[in-house]
Amino acid sequence: MRLGSPVIRLTTIALALAAGLALTGCSNPSAADAPRVEGRSVQHVRGTTQVPADPRRVVTLEPLELDTAVALGVTPVGAAVASNVAGIPAYLGVGDAVASVGTVPEPDLEAIAALEPDLILGTESRHSELYDELRSIAPTVFVASQSDPWADDVALVAQALGRGDRAAELLDEHRRRCDRIAAEHALAGTTANFVRPRDAATLSLYGPTSFAGSVLECAGFTLPERDWGGGIQVDISPERVPEAAADHLFVPVQDVADPAGVPPLVANAPQVFGHVHLVDTSYWVSGVGPLGGERVLDDIDRILDAG
């Protein structure tokens, strides 16, 4: 399932979220060394974890988890960031309320413990080796991978936070807005690619299961067909730049006001591309989640309105 596909199974997600998870006082038998918590039972990639009925001191280790928590009205006490330089993404509007606890690849366990969290949200593909240490600090729930369809991960995070109904509403609102943009701008048959510069000689094309690619498809664009090899992206070198050709090219950069942000591989092959649009990497790449999704749709709407 991907959010941008014609059939995105939001009904299934909404029903699962609305149903919630049963209240129980049982402890997780596989986590004898973890803090005992009375509350709700959440199934995730590492099994079943007891979480507080209403978590208040949440630490997130994945951008999607941070975005989703804020979107659901829960401001985490701490979050691992994409980079120490970038810090907590400004688009979330939380200011200094969220403390940095290291980077997404290397969370700082001491900083996490110092915040005395009552729930930790992480990712198996990134933080698998830290799971036992994290659950000894607080109940810990892992999504499987940052590469999974983002709506599925939003659903699991919402279950852990006890806010499933609201998450279902946000996903449904996102889909309806996608439909409006597609209809208003008559995007049927219009192609788009999301192209991320890696270095002077490499571009990454993001596919329909990626966050950016799925939102582009949700909004009515068609991503040119190619073999994605079961992943969310493929890298192309200078001689393969024509493979990125599309009516619209969306290029993530740190500063959208700086025209120098257009990668050389794109700037030097203008005959290959249609319209090239610089977009903010903080939410097109790092801002996976309901709030980031809305910001991406804001950009798409604005760009198309400008012609």
C-alpha positions in Angstrom: 0.0 0.0 0.0 1.1 3.5 -0.8 -0.8 6.7 0.0 -0.4 8.0 -3.5 -1.9 4.9 -5.3 -5.4 4.9 -6.7 -6.5 2.5 -4.0 -4.8 3.3 -0.7 -6.8 1.2 1.7 -7.4 4.1 4.0 -10.7 2.5 5.0 -8.8 -0.5 6.4 -6.3 1.8 8.2 -9.1 3.9 9.6 -11.0 0.9 10.9 -7.9 -0.5 12.5 -7.1 2.8 14.1 -10.7 3.4 15.3 -10.9 0.0 16.8 -7.8 0.9 19.0 -6.1 -1.7 21.1 -7.6 -3.4 24.1 -6.9 -2.1 27.6 -4.9 -4.7 29.6 -2.8 -4.9 32.7 -0.7 -7.8 31.4 3.1 -7.3 31.1 5.1 -8.4 28.1 6.6 -11.8 29.0 9.6 -11.2 26.6 10.5 -7.9 28.3 11.1 -9.0 31.9 13.8 -6.3 32.3 11.6 -3.5 30.9 9.6 -1.2 33.1 6.2 -2.6 34.0 3.4 -0.4 32.7 -0.3 -0.6 33.1 -2.1 0.7 30.0 -2.6 -0.4 26.4 -1.0 -3.3 24.5 0.6 -2.4 21.2 1.8 -5.0 18.7 4.8 -4.0 16.6 7.8 -5.5 14.9 9.4 -6.5 18.2 6.3 -8.2 19.6 3.8 -6.7 22.1 4.6 -3.8 24.4 2.6 -2.3 27.2 2.4 1.5 26.8 0.8 4.2 29.0 -2.9 4.9 28.3 -2.0 8.5 27.6 1.8 9.0 27.0 3.0 12.4 27.9 6.8 12.2 27.8 7.5 10.8 24.4 10.9 10.4 22.7 11.0 9.8 18.9 13.9 8.4 17.0 12.5 8.7 13.4 11.3 11.9 11.6 8.0 10.3 10.8 7.4 9.6 14.5 8.1 13.2 15.4 5.9 14.6 12.6 3.1 12.3 13.5 3.2 12.9 17.2 3.1 16.7 16.7 0.3 16.3 14.1 -1.7 14.4 16.7 -1.2 17.0 19.4 1.6 15.3 21.3 4.8 17.4 21.5 7.7 15.0 22.3 10.1 15.8 25.0 12.9 14.7 22.9 13.7 13.6 19.3 16.6 12.3 17.3 17.3 14.7 14.4 18.3 14.1 10.8 21.5 16.1 11.5 22.8 18.1 14.4 23.2 21.1 12.1 19.6 21.1 11.0 18.1 20.4 14.4 14.3 20.0 14.9 12.6 20.9 11.6 11.2 24.4 11.7 8.1 23.5 9.8 6.8 21.6 12.8 6.4 24.9 14.7 7.5 23.5 18.1 10.4 25.9 18.6 12.7 24.8 21.5 10.1 22.6 23.1 11.7 19.4 21.8 15.2 18.5 23.0 17.6 16.9 20.6 18.7 13.4 21.6 21.4 12.8 19.0 20.9 11.9 15.4 18.6 9.4 13.7 21.4 7.0 13.0 23.1 7.5 16.4 20.6 8.3 19.2 22.1 9.4 22.5 20.9 6.9 25.1 22.0 9.0 28.1 20.2 12.1 26.8 17.1 9.9 26.3 17.2 8.5 29.8 17.7 12.0 31.3 14.4 13.1 29.9 12.6 10.3 31.8 10.3 9.3 28.9 7.2 7.2 29.3 7.3 6.0 25.7 10.0 5.7 23.1 9.3 5.3 19.4 12.0 4.0 17.1 12.7 2.0 13.9 13.8 -1.6 13.6 15.9 -1.0 10.5 17.8 1.8 12.1 17.8 1.0 15.8 17.5 -2.7 16.1 20.7 -3.1 18.2 19.5 -0.5 20.7 16.1 -2.0 21.4 17.0 -3.8 24.7 18.7 -0.7 26.1 15.8 1.5 25.0 13.1 -0.7 26.5 15.0 -0.7 29.8 14.5 3.1 29.9 10.8 3.2 28.9 8.2 1.2 26.9 9.5 1.1 23.3 7.6 0.6 20.1 9.3 0.1 16.7 8.0 0.6 13.2 9.7 -1.9 10.9 11.4 0.5 8.4 11.6 4.1 7.3 11.1 2.7 3.8 7.6 1.3 4.5 4.5 3.1 3.2 4.3 6.1 5.4 0.5 5.8 6.1 1.1 2.4 7.7 3.8 3.8 10.0 1.5 6.8 10.9 -1.1 4.2 11.9 1.2 2.4 14.2 2.6 5.5 15.8 -1.0 6.7 16.4 -1.9 3.4 18.1 1.1 3.8 20.4 0.0 7.3 21.3 -3.7 6.3 21.7 -4.8 8.7 19.0 -5.9 6.4 16.3 -9.2 8.2 15.4 -7.4 11.5 14.8 -4.8 9.9 12.6 -7.5 8.3 10.5 -9.1 11.7 10.1 -5.8 13.3 9.0 -5.1 10.6 6.4 -8.6 10.9 5.0 -8.2 14.7 4.9 -4.9 14.3 3.0 -6.5 12.0 0.4 -9.4 14.4 -0.1 -7.0 17.3 -0.6 -5.0 15.3 -3.1 -8.2 14.6 -5.1 -9.0 18.3 -5.1 -5.6 19.3 -6.4 -5.7 16.6 -9.1 -9.1 17.8 -10.3 -8.4 21.6 -10.1 -5.2 21.3 -12.1 -6.3 18.6 -14.5 -3.2 16.5 -13.8 -4.3 13.3 -15.5 -1.4 12.2 -17.7 1.1 14.8 -16.3 4.4 13.3 -15.4 6.6 14.2 -12.4 9.9 13.1 -10.9 11.4 13.8 -7.5 15.1 14.1 -8.0 17.5 14.4 -5.1 21.1 15.6 -5.7 23.6 13.4 -3.8 26.8 14.8 -5.2 28.2 16.4 -8.3 27.8 13.1 -10.2 24.8 11.4 -8.7 21.0 12.0 -8.6 18.5 9.8 -6.7 15.1 9.3 -8.3 12.4 8.5 -5.8 9.7 6.0 -6.7 6.0 5.6 -5.8 6.6 3.9 -2.5 8.7 6.8 -1.2 7.1 9.6 0.7 7.7 12.3 -1.9 6.8 10.0 -4.8 3.6 8.8 -3.1 2.4 12.3 -2.4 3.1 13.3 -6.0 1.0 10.4 -7.2 -1.7 11.1 -4.6 -2.0 14.6 -6.0 -2.6 13.3 -9.5 0.9 13.2 -11.1 2.1 10.1 -12.9 5.6 8.9 -12.1 7.3 7.6 -15.3 7.5 3.8 -15.3 10.8 2.2 -14.4 12.1 -0.8 -12.4 12.5 0.4 -8.8 14.1 -2.9 -7.8 11.8 -3.2 -4.8 13.1 -0.1 -3.2 12.0 3.5 -2.8 14.8 5.0 -5.0 17.4 4.5 -7.7 20.6 6.4 -8.3 21.5 7.7 -11.7 24.9 8.9 -13.1 25.5 11.7 -15.7 25.0 9.5 -18.7 21.6 8.4 -17.4 20.2 11.8 -16.6 17.6 11.5 -19.5 15.9 8.9 -17.4 14.8 11.6 -15.1 12.8 13.4 -17.8 9.3 14.5 -16.8 6.9 17.4 -17.3 7.7 18.5 -13.7 10.9 18.0 -11.8 10.9 18.5 -8.0 14.4 19.0 -6.6 14.9 19.2 -2.8 17.4 21.8 -1.5 18.2 23.5 1.7 17.4 27.0 0.4 14.7 27.3 -2.2 15.5 30.9 -2.8 19.0 30.1 -4.0 19.0 29.3 -7.8 22.4 27.7 -7.4 20.6 24.9 -5.6 19.7 23.3 -9.0 22.1 20.3 -9.3 24.6 20.6 -12.1 23.3 17.4 -13.7 19.9 19.1 -14.1 21.2 22.6 -14.9 23.4 21.2 -17.7 20.6 19.3 -19.4 17.7 21.7 -19.7 16.5 20.1 -22.9 15.7 16.9 -21.1 13.3 18.4 -18.5 10.1 20.3 -18.3 9.6 22.6 -15.4 12.2 22.4 -12.6 11.0 23.3 -9.1 13.2 23.7 -6.0 11.5 22.5 -2.9 12.4 22.4 0.8 14.3 19.2 1.8 13.2 19.6 5.5 9.7 18.3 4.7 10.0 16.8 1.2 12.7 14.4 2.4 12.9 14.6 6.2 9.4 15.6 7.0 7.6 12.3 6.5 4.2 12.4 8.2 0.8 14.2 8.2 2.3 17.7 8.7 5.0 17.2 6.1 2.5 15.8 3.7 0.4 18.9 4.0 3.4 21.1 3.4 4.3 19.1 0.3 0.7 19.6 -1.0 1.0 23.3 -0.2 4.0 23.5 -2.5 2.4 21.5 -5.3 -0.7 23.7 -5.1 1.4 26.9 -5.1 3.6 25.8 -7.9 0.7 24.7 -10.1 -1.2 27.9 -9.4 1.8 29.9 -10.5 1.8 28.1 -13.8 
